[in-house]
Amino acid sequence: MDIAIIGGGAAAVGLLDALAAAEDSGPGTITVFEPSPRLWRGRPYGPDLDAVLVNAPPAIMSIRHGDLGHYAAWLGERGAAHLDPLLGQPLVPRALYGDYLAYTAEKATAALEESGLRVRVEAARVAEATRSGGRLTLRTGDGRAYAATHLALCVGSGAPPDPYGLTGSPGYTGDPYPLARTLDGVCATDDVAIIGSGLTAVDVVVSLAARGHTGRIALLSRSGLLPHVWQRPVDRRPRHLTAERITALYEQRAGSLTLEDLVGLLRAELADAKEDFGEFAAELMAADAEDPARRLRRQLAAVDDPRIGRRMLQEAAHAVGPYAWRLLPDADRARLRQHFRLAVGVASPMVPVNAAVLLRLLESGQLVIAPGVRAIERVNGRANGRFQVHAVRGAGRTADVVVNAVNPAPQSVPDAARHLVQSLGRAGLATPHPGGGLVPADPRLHVVGDLAGGGSFITTSIPGVAAQARRAARALRAS
Ligand SMILES: Cc1cc2nc3c(=O)[nH]c(=O)nc-3n(C[C@H](O)[C@H](O)[C@H](O)COP(=O)(O)OP(=O)(O)OC[C@H]3O[C@@H](n4cnc5c(N)ncnc54)[C@H](O)[C@@H]3O)c2cc1C
């Protein structure tokens, strides 16, 4: 068996780790192709400012599916230096988490080598895949050819889009990472406008604050909604909102599942905990009508709130969300999409330590949230080479610097993999999913990460990536 793993980020690490755990391994090779200098770290976990933190507590950051303690065990004593006092959990700089991924990849490589598989890394972009008889041939950007029996596509979702066509404008940063480099050209007194109000926008604000920024900061977005704030984990697992219950409902209803069915399961979770579903739902839906500082203050005060509603919804979004999403009718998916920002904010909340920084800046007036952005343009001359932000209502604003904090949608094809994905289609190895992403059309191809077709609009988190990696490893071992 000669496996080619295309892309060397977290998904590739999860896959190597899961392959190393499988018992039977015959002779063969595993070749990992990664053209960037961020081997094993991918886009998020490369070297950066210490203020750029992981977005979740240790149990949710284990790259080993089924072993929630794997990352915590690696972190060990080091965690104490990074404790979020409100959450009571260590939240480390993302670069340190990258060290964990690199360590896991190295351990897996050693175990695989011991069991007879040769593992090598090629610092190259894969540009094309073709079939030649029973074999698959990969061609890299620099023209070299590699033979493989199986392919695992772990290419992530690539670079951010440019929503206002500002690429090339002086003062515009299209991709904020690594913030250690991109914020270097920002003066402490600059008026900074950040496009977006999600977790990446939070990273930018917190990094500016850590660098002692004194100028105005504006978060520009259509909704103006910030992510929710993490609550302390509680020792209670879902009893109703589970894959088993969802499958049972789907079968009972002769192959159909609705959003109301899922709401019914959440209602049952809350009823078990003697919590009022109506109150929970009303609070959730009122999010966009509330003043952002007031909402943030209330959520920071609720980190310890024992009520389980939001925790259950958050866990379900990642644990059973991808499965349930595929069973829902189009109309229900469209209904969920209408609440995109709210759903993403609940599924992927910000960590309390970052929320506290945002609240301080909002209260002092240094940070504002500006919803309803219509357009942004660079105006030379009259406005002194600044950016003009046009709003749907009101006078708009100007900025010296614009930082794009919009992430590519899950299932989008990264530029670096565009030709490869087209060639997989031509070779009959994969087909595009109508909702975005790629579906294998040949048992020798596996997709791990956001490019897997048919997924929802919520970015695959580390547990999701780890679960997919485990499934792909099992299928590879069984073939
Ligand atoms: C900024 C950010 C922060 C995040 N933080 C968290 C978090 O704290 N907790 C959490 O649970 N989740 C987080 N996530 C979500 C999730 O953990 C990451 O998206 C995860 O790292 C995805 O890993 P990946 O390997 O699929 O993709 P990536 O990390 O993007 O890696 C894909 C790799 O494929 C390579 N590649 C692309 N095309 C080719 C090609 N043609 N040939 C060869 N190689 C190619 C790229 O160079 C890249 O290194 C975050 C996501 C982002 C974007």
The ligand as an ORCA input file, in Angstrom:
! r2SCAN-3c Opt
* xyz 0 1
  C      -7.364     30.626     12.130
  C      -8.010     29.360     12.560
  C      -8.006     28.998     13.902
  C      -8.596     27.810     14.316
  N      -8.579     27.495     15.642
  C      -9.191     26.374     16.044
  C      -9.201     26.006     17.427
  O      -8.628     26.698     18.262
  N      -9.852     24.860     17.792
  C     -10.466     24.054     16.862
  O     -11.032     23.018     17.228
  N     -10.461     24.367     15.557
  C      -9.849     25.502     15.124
  N      -9.836     25.805     13.799
  C     -10.476     24.855     12.878
  C      -9.560     23.631     12.584
  O      -8.772     23.235     13.662
  C      -8.560     23.972     11.541
  O      -9.257     24.463     10.433
  C      -7.697     22.744     11.205
  O      -6.418     23.099     11.514
  C      -7.865     22.281      9.782
  O      -6.782     21.435      9.449
  P      -6.565     20.940      7.965
  O      -5.368     20.079      7.972
  O      -7.825     20.390      7.424
  O      -6.298     22.269      7.099
  P      -5.062     23.274      7.110
  O      -4.568     23.548      8.453
  O      -5.493     24.438      6.284
  O      -3.905     22.469      6.308
  C      -4.049     22.145      4.958
  C      -2.669     22.066      4.340
  O      -2.796     21.594      3.007
  C      -1.782     22.198      2.235
  N      -2.180     22.116      0.824
  C      -3.205     22.768      0.216
  N      -3.229     22.439     -1.096
  C      -2.218     21.545     -1.302
  C      -1.747     20.836     -2.451
  N      -2.317     20.972     -3.655
  N      -0.690     20.014     -2.309
  C      -0.089     19.822     -1.082
  N      -0.504     20.485      0.038
  C      -1.556     21.334     -0.089
  C      -1.704     23.629      2.767
  O      -0.431     24.201      2.517
  C      -1.970     23.430      4.254
  O      -0.806     23.426      5.032
  C      -9.222     26.976     13.356
  C      -9.238     27.340     12.009
  C      -8.623     28.516     11.597
  C      -8.623     28.879     10.133
*
